[in-house]
Amino acid sequence: YNFQFAAFLFACWCLVAVGLIKGVQSMGKVALVTTFLPYVIVTVLFVRGITLEGAGAGIEFFLTNPDWSKLSDHKTWLAALSQSTFSLTIGCGPMIMMSSYNKRNHNNYRDCVIILCADTFMSVLGGTTVFAILGSMALKMGKPISEIVESPLTLTFISYTEATSHMPWPTLWALLFFSMMFMIGMSSMFGLVEGFATCIVDEYP
């Protein structure tokens, strides 16, 4: 049994409880940090990544080297649909919960467009940042990028960590990256838990 992992998980739930103790009012203040700060961090990482030697090859691999044969594989579409559903929390409650606090004449269509554009922008910016850094790593190791890129989990927690070790001030960049990942995860937890909590409070005020 991993007690260290359990302790960190318990600490995360304590942070969620503290952040939601006053309902959607406190959640709004927490969201200012957990939602907008990751955009700042990924922008800093992007600027640093594109200035590295070999970054262009990584970005080219990410944006202009698709395997078109994968489009005929139903698993590709299922993976894309799953990622979109998870990223936008469709059908999970947070979007409905937060929109329930809007006025009746609020422009929900505009909000949908803003959310979709922001989510897409963040995904492309984050992917470009990671592959720019991996391109630099591939150049230094003398390997093609395809040998470095594996599963998404390996890419995030192993390949990227290894890539930052080849950069100046590796601890700083690793800290920024994993701080961003932590805040994105906490933001998702806040939304999901508040969605359930709102239903319970509405049913049993």
VEXTOR-785182 format. One line per 8 residues: number of its first residue (from 0); their letters; for each residue x, y, z of N, C-alpha, C. Coordinates in Angstrom, 2 decimals. Layout:
REM VEXTOR-785182
NUM) a) X:Y:Z:X:Y:Z:X:Y:Z ~ ... $
***
This chain:
REM VEXTOR-785182
0) ynfqfaaf) 0.85:-1.20:0.00:0.00:0.00:0.00:0.88:1.24:0.00 ~ 0.58:2.17:-0.90:1.38:3.39:-1.04:0.80:4.49:-0.15 ~ 1.34:4.63:1.05:0.83:5.62:1.99:1.12:7.05:1.52 ~ 2.25:7.24:0.84:2.59:8.57:0.35:1.56:9.04:-0.68 ~ 1.20:8.14:-1.59:0.19:8.47:-2.59:-1.15:8.77:-1.93 ~ -1.52:7.96:-0.94:-2.78:8.17:-0.24:-2.79:9.51:0.49 ~ -1.65:9.89:1.06:-1.56:11.17:1.77:-1.74:12.35:0.82 ~ -1.10:12.28:-0.35:-1.25:13.35:-1.33:-2.68:13.41:-1.86 $
8) lfacwclv) -3.30:12.25:-2.06:-4.68:12.22:-2.53:-5.62:12.84:-1.49 ~ -5.37:12.52:-0.22:-6.16:13.10:0.86:-5.98:14.62:0.91 ~ -4.75:15.08:0.69:-4.48:16.52:0.69:-5.22:17.22:-0.45 ~ -5.30:16.56:-1.60:-6.03:17.14:-2.74:-7.51:17.29:-2.42 ~ -8.09:16.27:-1.79:-9.50:16.34:-1.43:-9.75:17.40:-0.37 ~ -8.79:17.60:0.53:-8.90:18.68:1.52:-8.90:20.04:0.83 ~ -8.05:20.20:-0.18:-8.02:21.45:-0.94:-9.34:21.70:-1.66 ~ -9.92:20.62:-2.19:-11.23:20.75:-2.86:-12.29:21.18:-1.85 $
16) avglikgv) -12.27:20.56:-0.67:-13.25:20.91:0.37:-13.12:22.37:0.79 ~ -11.89:22.83:0.97:-11.66:24.22:1.37:-12.09:25.17:0.25 ~ -11.77:24.80:-0.99:-12.11:25.66:-2.12:-13.60:25.78:-2.38 ~ -14.37:24.75:-1.96:-15.81:24.75:-2.23:-16.64:24.97:-0.98 ~ -16.00:25.38:0.10:-16.70:25.46:1.38:-17.86:26.46:1.35 ~ -17.76:27.47:0.49:-18.83:28.46:0.37:-19.55:28.33:-0.97 ~ -19.45:27.17:-1.56:-20.18:26.93:-2.80:-19.55:27.60:-4.00 ~ -20.41:28.01:-4.91:-19.94:28.55:-6.18:-19.20:29.88:-6.01 $
24) qsmgkval) -19.48:30.60:-4.93:-18.78:31.88:-4.70:-17.29:31.66:-4.47 ~ -16.95:30.71:-3.60:-15.54:30.42:-3.35:-14.91:29.72:-4.54 ~ -15.72:28.92:-5.26:-15.20:28.23:-6.44:-14.76:29.23:-7.51 ~ -15.52:30.33:-7.64:-15.16:31.34:-8.64:-13.82:31.97:-8.36 ~ -13.51:32.19:-7.09:-12.22:32.78:-6.73:-11.09:31.79:-6.98 ~ -11.32:30.52:-6.65:-10.30:29.49:-6.87:-10.06:29.31:-8.36 ~ -11.15:29.40:-9.16:-11.03:29.19:-10.60:-10.17:30.25:-11.27 ~ -10.11:31.44:-10.68:-9.24:32.48:-11.24:-7.78:32.03:-11.26 $
32) vttflpyv) -7.41:31.21:-10.27:-6.03:30.71:-10.19:-5.87:29.44:-11.01 ~ -6.74:28.45:-10.77:-6.57:27.13:-11.39:-6.91:27.12:-12.87 ~ -7.62:28.12:-13.36:-7.99:28.16:-14.78:-7.06:29.04:-15.59 ~ -6.77:30.23:-15.10:-6.00:31.19:-15.89:-4.49:31.03:-15.73 ~ -4.03:30.62:-14.55:-2.59:30.47:-14.35:-1.97:29.41:-15.26 ~ -2.65:28.26:-15.51:-2.08:27.31:-16.48:-1.83:27.91:-17.86 ~ -2.69:28.85:-18.30:-2.46:29.51:-19.58:-1.18:30.34:-19.55 ~ -0.94:30.99:-18.41:0.28:31.79:-18.27:1.51:30.88:-18.30 $
40) ivtvlfvr) 1.43:29.76:-17.56:2.58:28.85:-17.48:2.87:28.22:-18.83 ~ 1.83:27.76:-19.54:2.06:27.10:-20.82:2.59:28.10:-21.85 ~ 2.22:29.38:-21.72:2.76:30.40:-22.61:4.25:30.61:-22.36 ~ 4.64:30.63:-21.08:6.05:30.75:-20.73:6.84:29.56:-21.25 ~ 6.29:28.35:-21.07:6.95:27.15:-21.56:7.03:27.14:-23.09 ~ 5.99:27.66:-23.74:5.97:27.72:-25.21:7.09:28.63:-25.72 ~ 7.21:29.81:-25.12:8.25:30.75:-25.54:9.62:30.14:-25.34 ~ 9.80:29.45:-24.21:11.10:28.81:-23.95:11.33:27.65:-24.91 $
48) gitlegag) 10.28:26.89:-25.20:10.43:25.71:-26.04:10.82:26.05:-27.47 ~ 10.18:27.07:-28.05:10.44:27.39:-29.46:11.81:28.03:-29.66 ~ 12.46:28.44:-28.58:13.80:29.02:-28.70:14.90:27.97:-28.61 ~ 14.52:26.71:-28.36:15.52:25.64:-28.25:15.94:25.16:-29.63 ~ 17.17:24.71:-29.73:17.66:24.14:-30.98:16.96:22.82:-31.24 ~ 16.43:22.66:-32.44:15.71:21.45:-32.79:14.22:21.53:-32.55 ~ 13.75:22.66:-32.02:12.32:22.81:-31.73:11.48:22.74:-33.00 ~ 12.01:23.29:-34.10:11.27:23.30:-35.35:10.92:21.91:-35.84 $
56) agiefflt) 11.84:20.96:-35.67:11.58:19.59:-36.10:10.47:18.97:-35.27 ~ 10.45:19.28:-33.98:9.40:18.75:-33.12:8.04:19.31:-33.47 ~ 7.98:20.62:-33.73:6.71:21.25:-34.09:6.23:20.73:-35.45 ~ 7.16:20.54:-36.38:6.80:20.00:-37.69:6.23:18.60:-37.56 ~ 6.84:17.79:-36.69:6.35:16.42:-36.47:4.93:16.46:-35.90 ~ 4.66:17.40:-35.02:3.36:17.50:-34.36:2.27:18.00:-35.29 ~ 2.59:19.00:-36.11:1.56:19.68:-36.90:1.45:19.21:-38.34 ~ 2.55:18.73:-38.94:2.53:18.45:-40.38:2.91:17.02:-40.72 $
64) npdwskls) 2.90:16.13:-39.75:3.30:14.76:-40.04:2.23:13.76:-39.56 ~ 0.98:13.95:-40.02:-0.08:13.04:-39.56:-0.05:11.70:-40.28 ~ -0.53:10.68:-39.62:-0.70:9.37:-40.23:-2.16:9.26:-40.67 ~ -2.42:9.60:-41.94:-3.79:9.68:-42.42:-4.51:8.35:-42.37 ~ -3.77:7.25:-42.37:-4.41:5.93:-42.33:-5.17:5.71:-41.03 ~ -4.79:6.45:-39.98:-5.46:6.30:-38.68:-6.91:6.78:-38.73 ~ -7.25:7.61:-39.73:-8.61:8.12:-39.82:-9.62:7.02:-40.13 ~ -9.15:5.93:-40.72:-10.04:4.81:-41.02:-10.18:3.84:-39.86 $
72) dhktwlaa) -9.47:4.10:-38.78:-9.52:3.25:-37.59:-10.54:3.82:-36.61 ~ -11.53:3.03:-36.25:-12.58:3.53:-35.36:-12.03:3.89:-33.97 ~ -10.90:3.28:-33.59:-10.32:3.59:-32.28:-9.83:5.05:-32.22 ~ -9.40:5.57:-33.38:-8.98:6.97:-33.43:-10.13:7.90:-33.10 ~ -11.30:7.62:-33.70:-12.46:8.47:-33.46:-12.98:8.31:-32.04 ~ -12.92:7.10:-31.51:-13.34:6.89:-30.12:-12.42:7.64:-29.15 ~ -11.11:7.60:-29.44:-10.15:8.31:-28.58:-10.37:9.82:-28.65 ~ -10.62:10.33:-29.87:-10.87:11.77:-30.03:-12.16:12.19:-29.32 $
80) lsqstfsl) -13.19:11.36:-29.45:-14.47:11.66:-28.79:-14.33:11.61:-27.28 ~ -13.58:10.63:-26.79:-13.36:10.51:-25.34:-12.59:11.71:-24.80 ~ -11.56:12.13:-25.54:-10.77:13.28:-25.11:-11.59:14.56:-25.12 ~ -12.42:14.74:-26.15:-13.27:15.93:-26.22:-14.28:15.96:-25.08 ~ -14.87:14.80:-24.81:-15.85:14.71:-23.72:-15.20:14.99:-22.38 ~ -14.01:14.42:-22.17:-13.29:14.63:-20.91:-12.83:16.08:-20.78 ~ -12.27:16.62:-21.85:-11.71:17.98:-21.80:-12.79:19.03:-21.55 ~ -13.96:18.84:-22.15:-15.05:19.80:-22.01:-16.04:19.42:-20.91 $
88) tigcgpmi) -15.79:18.29:-20.24:-16.67:17.75:-19.19:-18.13:17.71:-19.65 ~ -18.32:17.21:-20.88:-19.68:17.12:-21.43:-20.43:15.99:-20.73 ~ -21.61:16.28:-20.25:-22.44:15.28:-19.60:-22.01:14.91:-18.20 ~ -21.05:15.64:-17.64:-20.55:15.33:-16.29:-21.13:16.25:-15.22 ~ -21.80:17.32:-15.61:-22.44:18.18:-14.64:-21.90:19.58:-14.47 ~ -20.56:19.79:-14.50:-20.04:21.14:-14.20:-20.57:22.24:-15.11 ~ -20.66:21.96:-16.42:-21.13:22.99:-17.34:-22.58:23.37:-17.06 ~ -23.42:22.35:-16.81:-24.82:22.62:-16.51:-24.95:23.35:-15.18 $
96) mmssynkr) -24.13:22.92:-14.20:-24.18:23.55:-12.88:-23.81:25.02:-12.96 ~ -22.71:25.33:-13.65:-22.25:26.73:-13.72:-23.21:27.59:-14.55 ~ -23.76:27.02:-15.61:-24.69:27.79:-16.44:-26.01:28.05:-15.72 ~ -26.33:27.24:-14.70:-27.59:27.44:-13.97:-27.59:28.74:-13.18 ~ -26.41:29.31:-12.95:-26.32:30.58:-12.22:-26.42:31.79:-13.15 ~ -26.52:31.56:-14.45:-26.65:32.67:-15.39:-28.07:33.23:-15.40 ~ -28.20:34.45:-15.88:-29.53:35.03:-16.05:-30.24:34.35:-17.21 ~ -31.55:34.45:-17.24:-32.34:33.75:-18.26:-32.03:34.26:-19.67 $
104) nhnnyrdc) -31.64:35.52:-19.78:-31.35:36.09:-21.11:-29.86:36.05:-21.44 ~ -29.09:35.25:-20.68:-27.64:35.17:-20.92:-27.37:34.50:-22.27 ~ -26.33:34.97:-22.96:-25.98:34.44:-24.28:-25.14:33.17:-24.12 ~ -25.81:32.03:-24.02:-25.11:30.76:-23.83:-24.36:30.31:-25.08 ~ -24.86:30.69:-26.25:-24.18:30.33:-27.49:-22.79:30.97:-27.55 ~ -22.70:32.21:-27.12:-21.40:32.89:-27.08:-20.45:32.17:-26.13 ~ -20.96:31.76:-24.97:-20.12:31.04:-24.01:-19.61:29.73:-24.59 ~ -20.47:29.03:-25.33:-20.06:27.76:-25.95:-18.91:27.98:-26.92 $
112) viilcadt) -19.02:29.02:-27.74:-17.97:29.32:-28.72:-16.67:29.67:-28.01 ~ -16.75:30.49:-26.95:-15.55:30.89:-26.21:-14.89:29.68:-25.57 ~ -15.69:28.82:-24.95:-15.13:27.63:-24.28:-14.47:26.70:-25.28 ~ -15.14:26.46:-26.41:-14.57:25.57:-27.43:-13.28:26.13:-28.00 ~ -13.26:27.42:-28.28:-12.06:28.05:-28.84:-10.91:28.03:-27.83 ~ -11.22:28.34:-26.57:-10.18:28.35:-25.54:-9.63:26.95:-25.31 ~ -10.50:25.94:-25.31:-10.05:24.57:-25.11:-9.18:24.09:-26.26 ~ -9.60:24.41:-27.49:-8.81:24.03:-28.66:-7.47:24.74:-28.67 $
120) fmsvlggt) -7.48:26.03:-28.36:-6.24:26.81:-28.32:-5.27:26.24:-27.30 ~ -5.78:25.90:-26.11:-4.93:25.35:-25.06:-4.33:24.01:-25.48 ~ -5.13:23.18:-26.14:-4.65:21.87:-26.58:-3.54:22.00:-27.62 ~ -3.75:22.87:-28.60:-2.75:23.06:-29.66:-1.49:23.71:-29.08 ~ -1.67:24.71:-28.23:-0.52:25.39:-27.62:0.28:24.44:-26.74 ~ -0.42:23.64:-25.94:0.26:22.67:-25.08:0.99:21.61:-25.88 ~ 0.34:21.09:-26.92:0.99:20.09:-27.76:2.20:20.64:-28.48 ~ 2.08:21.86:-29.00:3.21:22.50:-29.68:4.38:22.70:-28.72 $
128) tvfailgs) 4.08:23.09:-27.49:5.13:23.30:-26.49:5.87:22.01:-26.18 ~ 5.12:20.94:-25.94:5.74:19.66:-25.59:6.59:19.14:-26.74 ~ 6.07:19.20:-27.97:6.83:18.66:-29.09:8.01:19.53:-29.47 ~ 7.94:20.83:-29.19:9.11:21.68:-29.42:10.25:21.25:-28.52 ~ 9.93:20.96:-27.26:10.96:20.52:-26.31:11.44:19.12:-26.65 ~ 10.53:18.24:-27.08:10.94:16.89:-27.48:11.81:16.93:-28.74 ~ 11.55:17.89:-29.64:12.40:18.03:-30.82:13.82:18.38:-30.44 ~ 13.98:19.24:-29.45:15.31:19.58:-28.96:15.98:18.37:-28.32 $
136) malkmgkp) 15.20:17.60:-27.58:15.74:16.39:-26.94:16.18:15.37:-27.99 ~ 15.36:15.20:-29.04:15.69:14.25:-30.10:16.98:14.64:-30.80 ~ 17.18:15.93:-31.02:18.40:16.41:-31.67:19.63:16.10:-30.82 ~ 19.53:16.33:-29.53:20.67:16.10:-28.64:20.98:14.61:-28.48 ~ 19.93:13.78:-28.53:20.13:12.33:-28.37:20.44:11.64:-29.69 ~ 20.25:12.36:-30.82:20.50:11.76:-32.12:19.49:10.70:-32.50 ~ 18.23:10.87:-32.05:17.18:9.91:-32.33:16.02:10.61:-33.05 ~ 15.27:9.86:-33.87:14.06:10.46:-34.46:13.00:10.66:-33.38 $
144) iseivesp) 12.16:11.64:-33.58:11.13:11.95:-32.58:10.16:10.80:-32.39 ~ 9.92:10.04:-33.46:8.98:8.92:-33.37:9.42:7.87:-32.35 ~ 10.72:7.78:-32.08:11.20:6.82:-31.08:11.04:7.35:-29.66 ~ 10.89:8.65:-29.53:10.74:9.25:-28.20:9.28:9.31:-27.80 ~ 8.41:9.58:-28.78:6.98:9.71:-28.50:6.36:8.32:-28.39 ~ 5.78:8.03:-27.22:5.12:6.74:-27.02:3.67:7.00:-26.64 ~ 3.20:6.40:-25.56:1.82:6.61:-25.12:1.69:7.99:-24.49 ~ 0.45:8.54:-24.42:0.27:9.86:-23.80:0.78:9.92:-22.37 $
152) ltltfisy) 0.57:8.85:-21.60:1.03:8.83:-20.21:2.55:8.87:-20.15 ~ 3.20:8.07:-21.00:4.67:8.07:-21.05:5.19:9.41:-21.53 ~ 4.50:10.00:-22.51:4.92:11.30:-23.06:4.89:12.37:-21.98 ~ 3.84:12.38:-21.16:3.67:13.43:-20.15:4.63:13.28:-19.00 ~ 4.72:12.08:-18.45:5.42:11.91:-17.18:6.84:11.36:-17.30 ~ 7.22:10.87:-18.48:8.57:10.32:-18.64:9.34:11.10:-19.70 ~ 8.80:11.14:-20.92:9.53:11.79:-22.02:9.74:13.27:-21.75 ~ 8.69:13.96:-21.27:8.82:15.40:-21.03:9.80:15.67:-19.89 $
160) teatshmp) 9.74:14.85:-18.84:10.67:15.02:-17.73:12.11:14.82:-18.18 ~ 12.31:13.81:-19.03:13.64:13.56:-19.57:14.09:14.73:-20.46 ~ 13.14:15.29:-21.21:13.48:16.40:-22.11:13.90:17.64:-21.33 ~ 13.21:17.94:-20.23:13.57:19.13:-19.45:14.93:18.98:-18.78 ~ 15.38:17.74:-18.59:16.70:17.55:-17.96:17.83:18.00:-18.88 ~ 17.54:18.14:-20.18:18.55:18.59:-21.15:18.52:20.11:-21.32 ~ 17.63:20.80:-20.60:17.50:22.25:-20.72:18.21:22.94:-19.57 ~ 18.62:24.20:-19.76:19.14:24.97:-18.63:18.05:25.13:-17.57 $
168) wptlwall) 18.43:25.12:-16.30:17.49:25.20:-15.18:16.38:24.15:-15.30 ~ 16.73:22.87:-15.39:15.71:21.84:-15.60:14.67:21.78:-14.49 ~ 15.09:22.04:-13.25:14.14:21.98:-12.13:13.04:23.01:-12.28 ~ 13.39:24.21:-12.75:12.41:25.28:-12.93:11.35:24.88:-13.95 ~ 11.78:24.35:-15.10:10.82:24.02:-16.16:9.97:22.82:-15.76 ~ 10.56:21.85:-15.09:9.78:20.71:-14.61:8.75:21.16:-13.58 ~ 9.16:22.07:-12.69:8.25:22.58:-11.66:7.08:23.33:-12.29 ~ 7.37:24.16:-13.28:6.30:24.90:-13.96:5.33:23.95:-14.65 $
176) ffsmmfmi) 5.89:22.94:-15.34:5.04:22.01:-16.09:4.13:21.22:-15.17 ~ 4.69:20.65:-14.11:3.87:19.82:-13.24:2.96:20.65:-12.35 ~ 3.32:21.91:-12.08:2.40:22.81:-11.40:1.18:23.08:-12.28 ~ 1.43:23.25:-13.57:0.33:23.44:-14.51:-0.57:22.21:-14.56 ~ 0.03:21.02:-14.63:-0.75:19.79:-14.66:-1.58:19.64:-13.38 ~ -0.98:19.98:-12.24:-1.69:19.88:-10.96:-2.89:20.82:-10.93 ~ -2.70:22.06:-11.38:-3.80:23.02:-11.34:-4.92:22.65:-12.31 ~ -4.56:22.08:-13.46:-5.59:21.63:-14.40:-6.40:20.50:-13.78 $
184) gmssmfgl) -5.71:19.56:-13.12:-6.40:18.46:-12.45:-7.30:18.95:-11.33 ~ -6.79:19.89:-10.52:-7.59:20.43:-9.42:-8.80:21.19:-9.95 ~ -8.63:21.90:-11.04:-9.74:22.63:-11.64:-10.85:21.67:-12.06 ~ -10.47:20.52:-12.62:-11.46:19.51:-13.00:-12.17:18.96:-11.78 ~ -11.40:18.71:-10.71:-12.00:18.19:-9.47:-12.99:19.19:-8.88 ~ -12.62:20.47:-8.87:-13.52:21.50:-8.33:-14.85:21.49:-9.08 ~ -14.77:21.46:-10.41:-15.99:21.49:-11.21:-16.86:20.27:-11.01 ~ -16.25:19.08:-11.02:-17.01:17.84:-10.88:-17.67:17.73:-9.51 $
192) vegfatci) -16.91:18.04:-8.46:-17.45:17.93:-7.10:-18.55:18.96:-6.87 ~ -18.33:20.19:-7.34:-19.35:21.23:-7.16:-20.63:20.88:-7.92 ~ -20.49:20.20:-9.06:-21.67:19.77:-9.80:-22.54:18.83:-8.99 ~ -21.91:17.83:-8.35:-22.65:16.91:-7.48:-23.18:17.62:-6.24 ~ -22.34:18.48:-5.65:-22.75:19.17:-4.42:-23.95:20.07:-4.66 ~ -23.99:20.74:-5.81:-25.11:21.61:-6.13:-26.41:20.83:-6.24 ~ -26.35:19.65:-6.84:-27.54:18.79:-6.95:-28.06:18.40:-5.57 ~ -27.15:18.04:-4.68:-27.54:17.62:-3.33:-28.15:18.79:-2.55 $
200) vdeyp) -27.50:19.97:-2.65:-28.01:21.15:-1.94:-29.37:21.58:-2.48 ~ -29.56:21.50:-3.79:-30.85:21.86:-4.38:-31.96:20.90:-3.94 ~ -31.60:19.63:-3.81:-32.59:18.62:-3.42:-32.88:18.65:-1.93 ~ -31.82:18.89:-1.14:-31.97:18.93:0.32:-31.40:20.24:0.86 ~ -32.10:21.35:0.66:-31.57:22.66:1.07:-31.44:22.79:2.60 $
***
